[in-house]
Structure formats: C-alpha cells, structure tokens
Amino acid sequence: MKITKLKSIIGILFTFLIAANIFTFVMSMNQSQGIQDFETKTHQLKLENSDLEESMYSVNSLQYAASHAAELSFTAKAKPYYLHTLGVAKRN
C-alpha cells in the first residue's frame, strides 16, 4: 500500500516536472524570438543613425555653406566700410 502510494506521488511529481520543463522551454523560445526582434530593430536603427550622421556632417560642412552662398548670390568677401571722418564717430 505504501509503495503504490509512493509510486503514484513520484509519478505525479515527475509529470509536474516534465510539464514545468516543457513550459520553461516554450517560454525561452518566446524570449529568444523577442531578443531576435530587438536585435534586428537595433541594427536598423544603427543604419539609420549612420545615415543621419552623414547627412548632418554634409549639412555642417563648409562645402555645403559655400554652395548655398552661391545659390543666394552672396559675394565671396564683403567690402569693408571705413569711417574717413572723425565727425561720424565723434559727436561735437
């Protein structure tokens, strides 16, 4: 009587452990799929970030400023304005 009761308890315990093992395996597979999704998103964000950095560097470059200055017909150097008379700078 005791041996059959012990065998049934061990059988139930093993069944529970097998079910817990299967549940853990399935949950780890779901977690691994989530990690894979995050890695692909991270890779896409890195590529987008590098593209944005390149465009930012091109916008901040002197070549970009020179091309826009030419489009707006700015002169290369501004002519200085000198005050030849002191009366302009000094009040009498």
C-alpha positions in Angstrom: 0.0 0.0 0.0 2.7 2.4 0.9 4.8 1.5 -2.1 1.9 2.2 -4.6 1.1 5.4 -2.9 4.8 6.4 -3.1 4.9 5.4 -6.8 1.9 7.5 -7.6 3.3 10.5 -5.7 6.6 10.1 -7.6 4.7 9.7 -10.9 2.7 12.9 -10.3 5.9 14.7 -9.3 7.7 13.6 -12.5 4.6 14.6 -14.6 4.7 18.0 -12.9 8.4 18.4 -13.5 8.1 17.4 -17.2 5.2 19.9 -17.6 7.3 22.6 -16.0 10.3 21.7 -18.2 8.1 22.0 -21.3 6.7 25.3 -20.1 10.2 26.7 -19.5 11.4 25.6 -22.9 8.4 27.2 -24.7 8.9 30.5 -22.7 12.6 30.5 -23.5 11.8 30.1 -27.2 9.4 33.1 -27.0 12.1 35.1 -25.2 14.7 34.3 -27.8 12.3 35.4 -30.6 11.8 38.7 -28.7 15.6 39.1 -28.4 16.0 38.5 -32.1 13.4 41.1 -32.9 15.2 43.7 -30.7 18.5 42.9 -32.4 17.0 43.4 -35.9 15.5 46.7 -34.8 18.8 47.8 -33.2 20.6 47.0 -36.4 18.1 49.0 -38.4 18.4 52.0 -36.0 22.2 51.8 -36.3 22.0 52.0 -40.1 19.5 54.9 -39.9 21.7 56.7 -37.3 24.8 56.4 -39.6 22.8 57.8 -42.5 21.6 60.7 -40.3 25.2 61.4 -39.1 26.4 61.5 -42.7 23.7 63.9 -43.7 24.4 66.1 -40.6 28.1 66.2 -41.4 27.3 67.2 -45.0 25.0 70.0 -43.8 27.6 71.3 -41.4 30.4 71.2 -43.9 31.9 74.3 -45.5 31.2 73.0 -48.9 27.5 73.0 -48.2 27.7 76.5 -46.9 29.6 77.6 -50.0 27.1 76.0 -52.3 24.2 77.7 -50.5 26.0 81.0 -50.5 26.5 80.7 -54.3 22.8 79.9 -54.7 21.8 83.1 -52.7 24.4 85.1 -54.8 26.5 86.2 -51.8 29.8 87.7 -52.6 33.0 85.9 -51.6 34.3 88.8 -49.4 32.4 91.8 -48.1 33.9 95.2 -48.8 34.9 96.9 -45.6 33.3 100.2 -44.7 35.7 102.8 -43.3 34.8 105.9 -41.5 37.1 108.5 -43.0 35.9 111.4 -41.0 36.0 111.6 -37.3 32.8 113.5 -37.2 30.9 110.4 -37.8 32.3 108.6 -34.9 32.7 111.6 -32.5 30.0 113.9 -31.5 30.8 117.6 -31.3 
